[in-house]
């Protein structure tokens, strides 16, 4: 059963990514465009671009996670693809993972681009790469799960409404919390960065790259919060999401 779920996941991932890549090869560059916009303003106003590069990586996985979860599911519901897939011997988890993984794979070139520049500018270190990847994956998983939960409970909302909602949530999670800017700016309210998976992941990456100093206990707490948030949203989504039309 587990092997079938895995096989179906890869099948749906290919179904959702390969056709788009063939129709629009430039999509691999367009995915990172939104996340790179704040970098231009950082350069113009003479601010540190190093923090912005980490923010761009986190914002990319967050934005595609939220957009894939809401927009893809709403579009599939509109054209009845979701009902066809779920009605077949395909587990809903395979469907959810498949449509979430597709844009993540397409975003890898953008992530590599931002990561390479970050390494060049010493915003990241070779030692921090593994922790960076782990933090990005957990952030992506958390936001994707939250997006799936939202989309499946908004059955009566139009595709237009859901698309706008996903864009607003994706931009809000990436731009409002301390993702592109240091959490130290918030002063006594810097604890807010722990609440959001995007800012929490960005701060953890900064810790391992050396641009943020936190006590070891606080680093452990942040990891526990990020992991717990991922697990909670994944379990709630798997248990409560409404996969078929009501």
Secondary structure, 3 states (H helix, E strand, C coil): CHHHHHHHHHHHHHHHHHHHHHHCCCHHHHCCHHHHHHHHHHHHCCCCHHHHHHHHHHHHHHHHHHHHHHHHHHHHHHCCHHHHHHHCCCCHHHHHHHHHHHHHHHCHHHHHHHHHHHHHCCCCCHHHHHHHHHHHHHHHHHHHHHHHHHHHHCCCCCHHHHHHHHHHHHHHHHHCCCCCCCHHHHHHHCCHHHHCHHHHHHHHHHHHHCCCCCCHHHHHHHHHHHHHHHHHHHHHHHHHCCCCCC
